[in-house]
Amino acid sequence: MLPLIADTTAVTNTPDFGVFAQLADYGPLGLAVLALGYVAWMFLKRQWAEKDRLQEELKEKKTTTRRKTKK
């Protein structure tokens, strides 16, 4: 005969989200916070890339200006 009560000692494999495990516990609010963090990260990466590009452009402009003034 089959037991009517489920075996509670069975091992369950729950996914491990690492750092984001607590955010996943909050459901939609956790996902919203995660999405905002991602958007903020993308914004910061774009800002840093723009800053580097402008610095390179300014450096290039300075070197071409120096060459023209020396002649």
Secondary structure by P-SEA (a helix, b strand, c coil): cccccccccccccccccccaaaaaaaaaaaaaaaaaaaaaaaaaaaaaaaaaaaaaaaaaaaaaaaaaaac
